[in-house]
Amino acid sequence: MRCRRISYLPLHVFLRSNMDRKSSRNGAVLLFLLFALVFLQLSCARRKPVTIRLAGDEWFLNSLTRTGLIPDFERKSGIRVEVLHQNDRSILSDLDRGPNRGDTLDVIAVRHRLLGGLVQKDQVRPIDSFLVDSTLHDPSFIPAQRLFANWWRELSTYDRKTYGFPFTGLTTFLCYRKDLLNDPVNQKNFELRYHRELKPPTTWPEYSQLAEFFNRPNEHFYGTYIQGKQGLALWYEWLNLVYSFSGNILDTQHGWEYGDIVVNSPQNVAATEQYARLIAFSPPDTLKYGWGEAQSALQQGHVFMGLLWNDQAPFLEDPAVSKVAGKIGYSLSPVSSEPFSQLEGLTYLIPMESKHPREAYRFLEWAMSAQVQIQQTLAGGASIRQSTYDDPKIKAIPYTSTFLASVPLAKPKPTIPESAEMTEAMTRQVGDIVRGRTSARTGLNRLALDLQHIVGGRAHLRYSAETTR
């Protein structure tokens, strides 16, 4: 038998060959693991939720956060919402500093009269493109139909472009002690003195009579108040008188328009004189009153009546903080001519600096949904969505009917870029008038010249003011 010759590999060759095969396999495994790690990282990056930053005044944002619905939005959308409490001045300061400051804002809720200035600086984004984007916009939500049209237009648009949605609507009510009004002794004594029925005032002469009748300084009880402290409260309250006398600041139809300066009109002079006369029936420190002091005077039962904002009314009805809960009646402000109401509010806007404008817009539409608007109104807000007021709980709120009566009567105020500077001038001059430093006519003539200087050639004086300088 012939033996076959067997060849043997040298040991070092065999071992090297084995190691090469193992290295190839290990390399393939390592390469696979590397690709898997990259894929997982990319998947996690895609799944990492976007965070949008919402900034607004705590007083107002509380009506949204108290609903407890934001976590529901986060779960359903995968978008996280960081709520920041910043007042208008702080928000504007951040936007002026620009996105290089660090964390940017995605949604802001600010007073609508600031819109013109934000548009002029190109700091807020129009949302018209989002409203026609089928991947973002709910076609069943047609703002012009679902919202109160006049409020939607004034709060959310500027010069034919749409910039946001109303966060809340604000207007003023006459708040009065209905328990004292219905008291038989008061009714009898009032009729003996004024030869008419005791009822809520609808004109300023009637208002003055009630303020005089219920003014009882010896009992530390007063007929009314004025919010005379230098600041926005004074300006807003004075506007109630101006509008009630058919006066205005500029003669325009919309807040974004320029028109003749009419702040020193005969109607405004009469309105301002009427306003100053109310001091006689007010607490001694009424010139130190702002929003908080006025609210407290009613809550603690120190005054018979006064003008107050609708977002303060819930605190009159809360027995935990109010001695007059259930005893307050609400009506529209007194007038000298046609009925009116203030049109004021906060608006949701998307800053140009937002890193997530599409997600911000999703949040805005969610915030305007029927469920959110109902719950926010129950928490102290005032929805501009019409269907909100079909809810039985909303209907049962004591001041709901007065708010609804005010909606079609609302008077727009300037939202032009010069609005903030104009407001400061008005506050300053009206403050001098109520403190007796100047007459209503002289103070308003000075104010007219101030406004002419602020707006330049974009508006002209309708009434002469030459004799005031």
Secondary structure as a PSIPRED ss2 file (coil, helix, strand):
# PSIPRED VFORMAT (PSIPRED V4.0)

   1 M C   1.000  0.000  0.000
   2 R C   1.000  0.000  0.000
   3 C C   1.000  0.000  0.000
   4 R C   1.000  0.000  0.000
   5 R C   1.000  0.000  0.000
   6 I C   1.000  0.000  0.000
   7 S C   1.000  0.000  0.000
   8 Y C   1.000  0.000  0.000
   9 L C   1.000  0.000  0.000
  10 P C   1.000  0.000  0.000
  11 L H   0.000  1.000  0.000
  12 H H   0.000  1.000  0.000
  13 V H   0.000  1.000  0.000
  14 F H   0.000  1.000  0.000
  15 L H   0.000  1.000  0.000
  16 R H   0.000  1.000  0.000
  17 S H   0.000  1.000  0.000
  18 N H   0.000  1.000  0.000
  19 M H   0.000  1.000  0.000
  20 D H   0.000  1.000  0.000
  21 R H   0.000  1.000  0.000
  22 K H   0.000  1.000  0.000
  23 S H   0.000  1.000  0.000
  24 S H   0.000  1.000  0.000
  25 R H   0.000  1.000  0.000
  26 N H   0.000  1.000  0.000
  27 G H   0.000  1.000  0.000
  28 A H   0.000  1.000  0.000
  29 V H   0.000  1.000  0.000
  30 L H   0.000  1.000  0.000
  31 L H   0.000  1.000  0.000
  32 F H   0.000  1.000  0.000
  33 L H   0.000  1.000  0.000
  34 L H   0.000  1.000  0.000
  35 F H   0.000  1.000  0.000
  36 A H   0.000  1.000  0.000
  37 L H   0.000  1.000  0.000
  38 V H   0.000  1.000  0.000
  39 F H   0.000  1.000  0.000
  40 L H   0.000  1.000  0.000
  41 Q H   0.000  1.000  0.000
  42 L H   0.000  1.000  0.000
  43 S H   0.000  1.000  0.000
  44 C H   0.000  1.000  0.000
  45 A H   0.000  1.000  0.000
  46 R H   0.000  1.000  0.000
  47 R H   0.000  1.000  0.000
  48 K C   1.000  0.000  0.000
  49 P C   1.000  0.000  0.000
  50 V E   0.000  0.000  1.000
  51 T E   0.000  0.000  1.000
  52 I E   0.000  0.000  1.000
  53 R E   0.000  0.000  1.000
  54 L E   0.000  0.000  1.000
  55 A E   0.000  0.000  1.000
  56 G E   0.000  0.000  1.000
  57 D C   1.000  0.000  0.000
  58 E H   0.000  1.000  0.000
  59 W H   0.000  1.000  0.000
  60 F H   0.000  1.000  0.000
  61 L H   0.000  1.000  0.000
  62 N H   0.000  1.000  0.000
  63 S H   0.000  1.000  0.000
  64 L H   0.000  1.000  0.000
  65 T H   0.000  1.000  0.000
  66 R C   1.000  0.000  0.000
  67 T C   1.000  0.000  0.000
  68 G C   1.000  0.000  0.000
  69 L C   1.000  0.000  0.000
  70 I H   0.000  1.000  0.000
  71 P H   0.000  1.000  0.000
  72 D H   0.000  1.000  0.000
  73 F H   0.000  1.000  0.000
  74 E H   0.000  1.000  0.000
  75 R H   0.000  1.000  0.000
  76 K H   0.000  1.000  0.000
  77 S H   0.000  1.000  0.000
  78 G C   1.000  0.000  0.000
  79 I E   0.000  0.000  1.000
  80 R E   0.000  0.000  1.000
  81 V E   0.000  0.000  1.000
  82 E E   0.000  0.000  1.000
  83 V E   0.000  0.000  1.000
  84 L E   0.000  0.000  1.000
  85 H E   0.000  0.000  1.000
  86 Q C   1.000  0.000  0.000
  87 N C   1.000  0.000  0.000
  88 D H   0.000  1.000  0.000
  89 R H   0.000  1.000  0.000
  90 S H   0.000  1.000  0.000
  91 I H   0.000  1.000  0.000
  92 L H   0.000  1.000  0.000
  93 S H   0.000  1.000  0.000
  94 D H   0.000  1.000  0.000
  95 L H   0.000  1.000  0.000
  96 D H   0.000  1.000  0.000
  97 R H   0.000  1.000  0.000
  98 G C   1.000  0.000  0.000
  99 P H   0.000  1.000  0.000
 100 N H   0.000  1.000  0.000
 101 R H   0.000  1.000  0.000
 102 G C   1.000  0.000  0.000
 103 D C   1.000  0.000  0.000
 104 T C   1.000  0.000  0.000
 105 L C   1.000  0.000  0.000
 106 D C   1.000  0.000  0.000
 107 V E   0.000  0.000  1.000
 108 I E   0.000  0.000  1.000
 109 A E   0.000  0.000  1.000
 110 V E   0.000  0.000  1.000
 111 R E   0.000  0.000  1.000
 112 H H   0.000  1.000  0.000
 113 R H   0.000  1.000  0.000
 114 L H   0.000  1.000  0.000
 115 L H   0.000  1.000  0.000
 116 G H   0.000  1.000  0.000
 117 G H   0.000  1.000  0.000
 118 L H   0.000  1.000  0.000
 119 V H   0.000  1.000  0.000
 120 Q H   0.000  1.000  0.000
 121 K C   1.000  0.000  0.000
 122 D C   1.000  0.000  0.000
 123 Q C   1.000  0.000  0.000
 124 V E   0.000  0.000  1.000
 125 R C   1.000  0.000  0.000
 126 P C   1.000  0.000  0.000
 127 I C   1.000  0.000  0.000
 128 D H   0.000  1.000  0.000
 129 S H   0.000  1.000  0.000
 130 F H   0.000  1.000  0.000
 131 L H   0.000  1.000  0.000
 132 V C   1.000  0.000  0.000
 133 D C   1.000  0.000  0.000
 134 S C   1.000  0.000  0.000
 135 T C   1.000  0.000  0.000
 136 L C   1.000  0.000  0.000
 137 H C   1.000  0.000  0.000
 138 D C   1.000  0.000  0.000
 139 P C   1.000  0.000  0.000
 140 S C   1.000  0.000  0.000
 141 F C   1.000  0.000  0.000
 142 I C   1.000  0.000  0.000
 143 P H   0.000  1.000  0.000
 144 A H   0.000  1.000  0.000
 145 Q H   0.000  1.000  0.000
 146 R H   0.000  1.000  0.000
 147 L E   0.000  0.000  1.000
 148 F C   1.000  0.000  0.000
 149 A H   0.000  1.000  0.000
 150 N H   0.000  1.000  0.000
 151 W H   0.000  1.000  0.000
 152 W H   0.000  1.000  0.000
 153 R H   0.000  1.000  0.000
 154 E H   0.000  1.000  0.000
 155 L H   0.000  1.000  0.000
 156 S H   0.000  1.000  0.000
 157 T E   0.000  0.000  1.000
 158 Y E   0.000  0.000  1.000
 159 D C   1.000  0.000  0.000
 160 R C   1.000  0.000  0.000
 161 K E   0.000  0.000  1.000
 162 T E   0.000  0.000  1.000
 163 Y C   1.000  0.000  0.000
 164 G E   0.000  0.000  1.000
 165 F E   0.000  0.000  1.000
 166 P E   0.000  0.000  1.000
 167 F E   0.000  0.000  1.000
 168 T E   0.000  0.000  1.000
 169 G E   0.000  0.000  1.000
 170 L E   0.000  0.000  1.000
 171 T C   1.000  0.000  0.000
 172 T E   0.000  0.000  1.000
 173 F E   0.000  0.000  1.000
 174 L E   0.000  0.000  1.000
 175 C E   0.000  0.000  1.000
 176 Y E   0.000  0.000  1.000
 177 R E   0.000  0.000  1.000
 178 K H   0.000  1.000  0.000
 179 D H   0.000  1.000  0.000
 180 L H   0.000  1.000  0.000
 181 L H   0.000  1.000  0.000
 182 N C   1.000  0.000  0.000
 183 D C   1.000  0.000  0.000
 184 P H   0.000  1.000  0.000
 185 V H   0.000  1.000  0.000
 186 N H   0.000  1.000  0.000
 187 Q H   0.000  1.000  0.000
 188 K H   0.000  1.000  0.000
 189 N H   0.000  1.000  0.000
 190 F H   0.000  1.000  0.000
 191 E H   0.000  1.000  0.000
 192 L H   0.000  1.000  0.000
 193 R H   0.000  1.000  0.000
 194 Y H   0.000  1.000  0.000
 195 H C   1.000  0.000  0.000
 196 R C   1.000  0.000  0.000
 197 E C   1.000  0.000  0.000
 198 L C   1.000  0.000  0.000
 199 K C   1.000  0.000  0.000
 200 P C   1.000  0.000  0.000
 201 P C   1.000  0.000  0.000
 202 T C   1.000  0.000  0.000
 203 T E   0.000  0.000  1.000
 204 W H   0.000  1.000  0.000
 205 P H   0.000  1.000  0.000
 206 E H   0.000  1.000  0.000
 207 Y H   0.000  1.000  0.000
 208 S H   0.000  1.000  0.000
 209 Q H   0.000  1.000  0.000
 210 L H   0.000  1.000  0.000
 211 A H   0.000  1.000  0.000
 212 E H   0.000  1.000  0.000
 213 F H   0.000  1.000  0.000
 214 F C   1.000  0.000  0.000
 215 N C   1.000  0.000  0.000
 216 R E   0.000  0.000  1.000
 217 P H   0.000  1.000  0.000
 218 N H   0.000  1.000  0.000
 219 E H   0.000  1.000  0.000
 220 H C   1.000  0.000  0.000
 221 F E   0.000  0.000  1.000
 222 Y E   0.000  0.000  1.000
 223 G C   1.000  0.000  0.000
 224 T C   1.000  0.000  0.000
 225 Y C   1.000  0.000  0.000
 226 I C   1.000  0.000  0.000
 227 Q C   1.000  0.000  0.000
 228 G C   1.000  0.000  0.000
 229 K C   1.000  0.000  0.000
 230 Q C   1.000  0.000  0.000
 231 G C   1.000  0.000  0.000
 232 L H   0.000  1.000  0.000
 233 A H   0.000  1.000  0.000
 234 L H   0.000  1.000  0.000
 235 W H   0.000  1.000  0.000
 236 Y H   0.000  1.000  0.000
 237 E H   0.000  1.000  0.000
 238 W H   0.000  1.000  0.000
 239 L H   0.000  1.000  0.000
 240 N H   0.000  1.000  0.000
 241 L H   0.000  1.000  0.000
 242 V H   0.000  1.000  0.000
 243 Y H   0.000  1.000  0.000
 244 S H   0.000  1.000  0.000
 245 F C   1.000  0.000  0.000
 246 S C   1.000  0.000  0.000
 247 G C   1.000  0.000  0.000
 248 N C   1.000  0.000  0.000
 249 I C   1.000  0.000  0.000
 250 L E   0.000  0.000  1.000
 251 D C   1.000  0.000  0.000
 252 T C   1.000  0.000  0.000
 253 Q C   1.000  0.000  0.000
 254 H C   1.000  0.000  0.000
 255 G C   1.000  0.000  0.000
 256 W C   1.000  0.000  0.000
 257 E C   1.000  0.000  0.000
 258 Y C   1.000  0.000  0.000
 259 G C   1.000  0.000  0.000
 260 D C   1.000  0.000  0.000
 261 I E   0.000  0.000  1.000
 262 V C   1.000  0.000  0.000
 263 V C   1.000  0.000  0.000
 264 N C   1.000  0.000  0.000
 265 S C   1.000  0.000  0.000
 266 P H   0.000  1.000  0.000
 267 Q H   0.000  1.000  0.000
 268 N H   0.000  1.000  0.000
 269 V H   0.000  1.000  0.000
 270 A H   0.000  1.000  0.000
 271 A H   0.000  1.000  0.000
 272 T H   0.000  1.000  0.000
 273 E H   0.000  1.000  0.000
 274 Q H   0.000  1.000  0.000
 275 Y H   0.000  1.000  0.000
 276 A H   0.000  1.000  0.000
 277 R H   0.000  1.000  0.000
 278 L H   0.000  1.000  0.000
 279 I H   0.000  1.000  0.000
 280 A H   0.000  1.000  0.000
 281 F H   0.000  1.000  0.000
 282 S C   1.000  0.000  0.000
 283 P C   1.000  0.000  0.000
 284 P C   1.000  0.000  0.000
 285 D C   1.000  0.000  0.000
 286 T H   0.000  1.000  0.000
 287 L H   0.000  1.000  0.000
 288 K H   0.000  1.000  0.000
 289 Y C   1.000  0.000  0.000
 290 G C   1.000  0.000  0.000
 291 W H   0.000  1.000  0.000
 292 G H   0.000  1.000  0.000
 293 E H   0.000  1.000  0.000
 294 A H   0.000  1.000  0.000
 295 Q H   0.000  1.000  0.000
 296 S H   0.000  1.000  0.000
 297 A H   0.000  1.000  0.000
 298 L H   0.000  1.000  0.000
 299 Q H   0.000  1.000  0.000
 300 Q C   1.000  0.000  0.000
 301 G C   1.000  0.000  0.000
 302 H C   1.000  0.000  0.000
 303 V E   0.000  0.000  1.000
 304 F C   1.000  0.000  0.000
 305 M E   0.000  0.000  1.000
 306 G E   0.000  0.000  1.000
 307 L E   0.000  0.000  1.000
 308 L E   0.000  0.000  1.000
 309 W E   0.000  0.000  1.000
 310 N C   1.000  0.000  0.000
 311 D C   1.000  0.000  0.000
 312 Q C   1.000  0.000  0.000
 313 A H   0.000  1.000  0.000
 314 P H   0.000  1.000  0.000
 315 F H   0.000  1.000  0.000
 316 L H   0.000  1.000  0.000
 317 E C   1.000  0.000  0.000
 318 D C   1.000  0.000  0.000
 319 P C   1.000  0.000  0.000
 320 A C   1.000  0.000  0.000
 321 V C   1.000  0.000  0.000
 322 S C   1.000  0.000  0.000
 323 K C   1.000  0.000  0.000
 324 V C   1.000  0.000  0.000
 325 A C   1.000  0.000  0.000
 326 G C   1.000  0.000  0.000
 327 K C   1.000  0.000  0.000
 328 I E   0.000  0.000  1.000
 329 G E   0.000  0.000  1.000
 330 Y E   0.000  0.000  1.000
 331 S E   0.000  0.000  1.000
 332 L C   1.000  0.000  0.000
 333 S C   1.000  0.000  0.000
 334 P C   1.000  0.000  0.000
 335 V E   0.000  0.000  1.000
 336 S C   1.000  0.000  0.000
 337 S C   1.000  0.000  0.000
 338 E C   1.000  0.000  0.000
 339 P C   1.000  0.000  0.000
 340 F C   1.000  0.000  0.000
 341 S E   0.000  0.000  1.000
 342 Q E   0.000  0.000  1.000
 343 L C   1.000  0.000  0.000
 344 E E   0.000  0.000  1.000
 345 G E   0.000  0.000  1.000
 346 L E   0.000  0.000  1.000
 347 T E   0.000  0.000  1.000
 348 Y E   0.000  0.000  1.000
 349 L E   0.000  0.000  1.000
 350 I C   1.000  0.000  0.000
 351 P E   0.000  0.000  1.000
 352 M C   1.000  0.000  0.000
 353 E C   1.000  0.000  0.000
 354 S C   1.000  0.000  0.000
 355 K C   1.000  0.000  0.000
 356 H C   1.000  0.000  0.000
 357 P H   0.000  1.000  0.000
 358 R H   0.000  1.000  0.000
 359 E H   0.000  1.000  0.000
 360 A H   0.000  1.000  0.000
 361 Y H   0.000  1.000  0.000
 362 R H   0.000  1.000  0.000
 363 F H   0.000  1.000  0.000
 364 L H   0.000  1.000  0.000
 365 E H   0.000  1.000  0.000
 366 W H   0.000  1.000  0.000
 367 A H   0.000  1.000  0.000
 368 M C   1.000  0.000  0.000
 369 S C   1.000  0.000  0.000
 370 A H   0.000  1.000  0.000
 371 Q H   0.000  1.000  0.000
 372 V H   0.000  1.000  0.000
 373 Q H   0.000  1.000  0.000
 374 I H   0.000  1.000  0.000
 375 Q H   0.000  1.000  0.000
 376 Q H   0.000  1.000  0.000
 377 T H   0.000  1.000  0.000
 378 L H   0.000  1.000  0.000
 379 A C   1.000  0.000  0.000
 380 G C   1.000  0.000  0.000
 381 G C   1.000  0.000  0.000
 382 A C   1.000  0.000  0.000
 383 S C   1.000  0.000  0.000
 384 I C   1.000  0.000  0.000
 385 R E   0.000  0.000  1.000
 386 Q H   0.000  1.000  0.000
 387 S H   0.000  1.000  0.000
 388 T H   0.000  1.000  0.000
 389 Y H   0.000  1.000  0.000
 390 D H   0.000  1.000  0.000
 391 D C   1.000  0.000  0.000
 392 P H   0.000  1.000  0.000
 393 K H   0.000  1.000  0.000
 394 I H   0.000  1.000  0.000
 395 K H   0.000  1.000  0.000
 396 A C   1.000  0.000  0.000
 397 I C   1.000  0.000  0.000
 398 P C   1.000  0.000  0.000
 399 Y C   1.000  0.000  0.000
 400 T H   0.000  1.000  0.000
 401 S H   0.000  1.000  0.000
 402 T H   0.000  1.000  0.000
 403 F H   0.000  1.000  0.000
 404 L H   0.000  1.000  0.000
 405 A H   0.000  1.000  0.000
 406 S H   0.000  1.000  0.000
 407 V H   0.000  1.000  0.000
 408 P H   0.000  1.000  0.000
 409 L H   0.000  1.000  0.000
 410 A E   0.000  0.000  1.000
 411 K E   0.000  0.000  1.000
 412 P C   1.000  0.000  0.000
 413 K C   1.000  0.000  0.000
 414 P C   1.000  0.000  0.000
 415 T C   1.000  0.000  0.000
 416 I C   1.000  0.000  0.000
 417 P C   1.000  0.000  0.000
 418 E C   1.000  0.000  0.000
 419 S H   0.000  1.000  0.000
 420 A H   0.000  1.000  0.000
 421 E H   0.000  1.000  0.000
 422 M H   0.000  1.000  0.000
 423 T H   0.000  1.000  0.000
 424 E H   0.000  1.000  0.000
 425 A H   0.000  1.000  0.000
 426 M H   0.000  1.000  0.000
 427 T H   0.000  1.000  0.000
 428 R H   0.000  1.000  0.000
 429 Q H   0.000  1.000  0.000
 430 V H   0.000  1.000  0.000
 431 G H   0.000  1.000  0.000
 432 D H   0.000  1.000  0.000
 433 I H   0.000  1.000  0.000
 434 V H   0.000  1.000  0.000
 435 R C   1.000  0.000  0.000
 436 G C   1.000  0.000  0.000
 437 R C   1.000  0.000  0.000
 438 T C   1.000  0.000  0.000
 439 S C   1.000  0.000  0.000
 440 A H   0.000  1.000  0.000
 441 R H   0.000  1.000  0.000
 442 T H   0.000  1.000  0.000
 443 G H   0.000  1.000  0.000
 444 L H   0.000  1.000  0.000
 445 N H   0.000  1.000  0.000
 446 R H   0.000  1.000  0.000
 447 L H   0.000  1.000  0.000
 448 A H   0.000  1.000  0.000
 449 L H   0.000  1.000  0.000
 450 D H   0.000  1.000  0.000
 451 L H   0.000  1.000  0.000
 452 Q H   0.000  1.000  0.000
 453 H H   0.000  1.000  0.000
 454 I H   0.000  1.000  0.000
 455 V H   0.000  1.000  0.000
 456 G H   0.000  1.000  0.000
 457 G H   0.000  1.000  0.000
 458 R H   0.000  1.000  0.000
 459 A C   1.000  0.000  0.000
 460 H C   1.000  0.000  0.000
 461 L E   0.000  0.000  1.000
 462 R C   1.000  0.000  0.000
 463 Y C   1.000  0.000  0.000
 464 S C   1.000  0.000  0.000
 465 A C   1.000  0.000  0.000
 466 E H   0.000  1.000  0.000
 467 T H   0.000  1.000  0.000
 468 T H   0.000  1.000  0.000
 469 R C   1.000  0.000  0.000
